Structures are given as C-alpha cells and as structure tokens.
Amino acid sequence: MVDKKTIPHKNTITSKKIYIKMTALFIGLGYLMKNKILGSALMIAGTTIGAGMLAMPLTSAGIGFGATLLLLFGLWLLLTYTGLLFMEVYQTAKRPDVGVATLAEQYFGMPGRIAATASLLILLYALLAAYITGGGSLLSGLLAGVFDAETLSESGRLQLSVIFFTIMLGAFVIIGIKGVDGLTRLLFIGKIAAFIFVLLMLIPNVQLKNLVESPIDNRLIVAAVPIFFTSFGFHVIMASINTYLDADIRRIRIAILIGTAIPLTAYVLWQLATHGVLSQGEFVQILQSDPSLNGLVNATRQITGSVFLGEIVRLFSGLALITSFLGVALGIVECVGDLLKRVRLPASRPLLAVLTFVPPLIFALFYPNGFIAALGYAGLLFAFYGLILPIGMAWRARQLHPDLPYRVAGGNIALIISLIMGIIIMVIPFLDLPKVVG
C-alpha cells in the first residue's frame, strides 16, 4: 500500500511547473536583453523607423497597395544589400573602430574622405536639427502645464524645451553605444505596443476592394521612390554597429537582416491597414483638404470611431522621433570622432558632445528654416552615402583584395545593377513628375 504522504500534491506539481516555466522565461528575457545582436538590430530598426513612417500612406495615396508593396520590397532589398556591402568592405579596415570616411580615404584618397564626410554630416546635422525641433515642440506641450504664460512666454518655453530635450537624450549618446542600446530597447517596446494597438483598431475595417485598386497615375510610382528610399536609412550607424559587434561578420549580418526586416514588416502592415481602410477617393480627399498626418489620423478615427487613436499615434510619433534622434546622433558622434582621429586631435567625450549637438541646436533655436531646408536634399545625400559610396568601395576592395573571406552574393553584376539604380534615384527629383506628399 502506497503512503499518501509520499504522493506529491497536484497543486504542488503545477506550481513547480509554473515556477520552472517562469524561471526559463526570465532567463530567456535576460539573455535577449544582454544580446548584442538583438540590441544592434533594434538600433538599426529604431534609426530606420521614424515618425515620418505614419505619413507614408499619403505618399503612396495615388499608387495603390500592390505597387506600394513591390516598391517597399525592392528598396528594402537594394538598401539591405548596400548595408551588407559596408560590412564586406570593413573586412579590409586597418582597425575595426574606424569610420566610413576613413574607409573612403583608403580607397579613393582625400577626395573620397571629403565627399563621405561632407555628405554624411550635412545629412545628419539637418536630420538632427529637425528631430530637435520636433522633440522640443512635443516637450513644450508638456511644459505648458508647468509654466504659465506670465512665468515663461511660448517662445521661451519652446527654446527651453529644445535645450532640455537635447541634453536629456544627448547624455545617452555621449555615454556610448551601450547607453543608446539600453534606451532603444526600452523605447522600442513602447513603440511596438502603440503600433500594434493602432493596427488592431484599423485591420478589422480593411476591405479587399480597397487593396486591389490600381495606381491613379503610374508616374506617381517613380515620384515616390526617393521618399520611400530614405525610409531604410540605417547606413549612418554602420560604423557604430561594426565596432559594437567587434567586426564579427556573422553577427553583423544577422543584425542587419533582422534590423531591416522589422521596418519592412512594419511598413507593409501600416500600408495594408491604411490602404485597406481608405479608398482612393478618400485618400484624394485627404490630400486636397489636409495632406498631413493629422488629416490621415482624422480620417481613420472617423472610420474606427476611436478618439483614443489620435493619442496613440501621437505616442508612436514621439517614440519614433526619439529612437531616430538617438541613431542619427550616434552617426554624428562616429563621423566626428573619425574626423578628429584623422587630424590627430583627442576625441574626448566633452568635445564630441559639443561638435555633435551644438551646431544643430543653434540652427534649431535661431535658424530652423536653413537646416530644415537641407532636408529637401536628404534623398540625394543619402543616395550617395547609402548606395554610390558602398558600391564604389566594394568594387575597389574586390579588385585589391580578391581573397576576402566574405563577399555579398550577386558578384559584380549586382554591383552594376545597384549602381544604375542609385543613379536613377538621384536623377528622379529633377524629372518632370507629379508631386507626392513627403
């Protein structure tokens, strides 16, 4: 006869199973939070997914979902390919912590360094000035409840917000890539949660007939290319990623593939939700009345009947702006640090902080229109830095180093095709095409 005391109680067994599962879950989460590949992938995705993503459906309003899908996938393929080219070329770097400008000088001399440094700094300073302005505006709205009009004027509150926003987030950048990694992971969770909520509100209202509508004008597809092209702009932090992952090709490759797959998935789902909810006629009406994110939000809010939707979109915009700010600032730190090493000046953290944040902060405070106007040329600058430069360096590296351990698939034919695509993208803004929102 079996003693009942020796038989474990059912509740005890269940509790042990739950404890084991929870322990395994926390161990798994702890591993993921410490995993540098995941952190790098999230930094790539965070830099790529900006607040402008929410207005992307307005850019593709006259194109239709099918053509938009092909456009997004094609540009993702092209820019992931050139991102991997940077990794291929970094195999030939004399040190793993050098910047892209040093690599450009290695293959094209001083003209290569000047072109790489100038294109990157102008692009990143313009972007950072825009992010500082946007972030300060968001923060100013929160400070309105702290300071009344008599204590601090509206313009004074905005300037104070701009400075505080820059110092608060800039501190994480100056700490180093580990600080950016930790904050990005935290913000990315909130960004994904907000995005999922918006999708859950919209997808039940998707109609198939809206998704199969044809482009209003095929020329709009070409006109939208330079705008969608900049939506995969993670290349500005490739130097940081290479250093962070100790120039490990396998880990960098995984980080790039995961980090670019996340924004591609987000873009496709967002386009699916908005194009499925709104017909071509409704999109045209938005473009005529209010061609902005506000117009899009109001239209979707009317369809879903959710007044909470606008606030969630605002939350997503704020988080997306911050993660993009961190990625862009990190790109400037690496570029400026690389330049200081070239001229043999000490790249101290205080000096890097001044050179990274003071120029865009000054323009954001006193000359916002000057640097913001430079954003109009962001596509051209990024086309050079994200396509022409890595293709040219890879071509030279393969000639000078025929026995590289890793080469991106496609051979020289893929390089030539990508180069042609890059030249076309740079020419498109100068063609006589219909204007799109962007």
Secondary structure, DSSP 8 states (H G I E B T S, - for coil): ---GGGS--HHHHHHHHHHHHHHHHHHHHHHHHH-HHHHHHHHHHHHH--GGGGGHHHHTTTT-HHHHHHHHHHHHHHHHHHHHHHHHHHTT-SSTT--HHHHHHHHHHHHHHHHHHHHHHHHHHHHHHHHHHHHHHHHHHHHTTTS-TTTS-HHHHHHHHHHHHHHHHHHHHHH-HHHHHHHHHHHHHHHHHHHHHHHHHHGGG--HHHHT---S-THHHHHHHHHHHGGG--GGGHHHHHHHTTT-HHHHHHHHHHHHHHHHHHHHHHHHHHHHHS-HHHHHHHHHH--SHHHHHHHHHHHHT-SSHHHHHHHHHHHHHHHHHHHHHHHHHHHHHHHHHHTT----HHHHHHHHHHHHHHHHHH-HHHHHHHGGGHHHHHHIIIIIHHHHHHHHHHHH-TT-S---TTHHHHHHHHHHHHHHHHHGGGS-------
